[in-house]
Amino acid sequence: MFSKVLVANRGEIALRIIRSCKELGIKTVAVYSEADRRSLHVMLADEAICIGPPKASESYLNIPNIISAAELTKAEAIHPGYGFLAENAKFAEICENSGFVFIGPPPDIIRLMGDKNRARQTMKKAGLPVVPGSDLVLEDISEAKKVAQKIGYPVIIKAAAGGGGKGMRICRTPSDLEEMFPMAQNEAKSAFGDPSLYIEKYITGAHHIEIQVIGDKTDQVIVFGERECSAQRKYQKIIEESPSPFIDEKTRRKMMKATQEAAEKIHYKSLGTFEFLVDEKKRFYFMEANTRVQVEHPITEMVYGINLIKAQIRAAAGEKVSFPIDLEMRGHAIECRINAEDPETFIPSPGKIDFLVFPGGEGIRVDSAAYAGWEIPPYYDSLIAKIIAYAPSRVLAISKMKAALETTTIVGIKTNIPLLLNILSSTDFVNGNYTTQFVEKFLSQKPPVETQ
């Protein structure tokens, strides 16, 4: 096992990693930008080093400074968390070449899955069904039109090198495609430095379902039951739950078996998430695989009673992954992402938190680096907390989550809590009758939210 791990991230995920390391008896090193000097991950780590100015490109994305911090503190391994450099194959290679263990998949797996089009073709060969679409990266609009005509409209344009909704456009007609193709190219180039695009059939009424996996150096791959991630705005998830109210046991087992076989064929290592679209007839199609811990990993942890971060660290240290309990889904968990943003306009709301009270009690978990007096910087993601509610049933989990949100008080900034409460109270969500189009439809029909 490692004696010291450097955490190359910030916010709640940095805290989560630091706490998991403490449970394993591992000392931790926090890195931080000048804007995060008073952040909790800096205070709770055993050591902390400033790696640059507030801008992420000069700090959390500054590979030389991160490696220097690891060398200076004599860390043995580097955990990238999620975002920033977590899915950067070059960073993983530099870590290994510099003598540090990268706590994540090997560079070749990151590179494979980072190329979304190549990943689709590899998974197709490995036996996973994929959404009909282009087999190769599209060079120009004429090729895109040929593919769209072949598979039929509507189609969705996607960035080959990216995720998180960047470079994505839904096209319902040839004129839409002609207009949006260059826009998607420019956005992809700006976000990922690569304008490459591919096209898929756009499946209406689909569910966004994730299957969590973890692989170790013995080539063992363990898979877990699904997460329902269809409650999203502009491809950004805001509420997740496990298990899905839509997926039945037969479909669950089929998806888990197919994912495990595919992951084993590519010798997947560390934590990863295989993402699928599932249509109204419960036919599932592989979309992409994220080679890192997901923001929503806590709901899987809650229904299984495990710690995925600790398992990931053990796997990186060369141990065979095992858990002290039988891996069966029990109860129901829901996660709400609390963002510092205006609930009406969705404009980020950085600033000082004057007063803060998070919920507590049985079945409530809060993952956050926020505290009263903390100044939320404007340079990073607006996520400030994740509230997770766990209960024996979905009905009770929803009730518990609503109570948790209603007793959360954050003064000084705006948050999306009023919107989350409205969604949790909506008939479609309560009945489990929602798809990836749900939130956008809900927003177009709802009255203005009542802000706190």
Secondary structure, DSSP 8 states (H G I E B T S, - for coil): --SEEEE---HHHHHHHHHHHHHTT-EEEEEEEGGGTT-HHHHHSSEEEEEE-SSGGGTTT-HHHHHHHHHHHT-SEEE--SSTTTT-HHHHHHHHHTT-EESSS-HHHHHHHHSHHHHHHHHHHTT--B-SB-SS-B-SHHHHHHHHHHH-SSEEEEETT--TTTT-EEESSHHHHHHHHHHHHHHHHHHHS---EEEEE--TT-EEEEEEEEE-TTS-EEEEEEEEEEEEETTEEEEEEES-SS--HHHHHHHHHHHHHHHHHTT--EEEEEEEEE-TT--EEEEEEE-S--TTHHHHHHHHT--HHHHHHHHHTT-----SS-----SEEEEEEEESB-TTT--B--EE--EEE---STTEEEEE---TT-EE-TTS-SEEEEEEEEESSHHHHHHHHHHHHHT-EEESS--SHHHHHHHHHSHHHHTT---TTHHHHHHHHS------
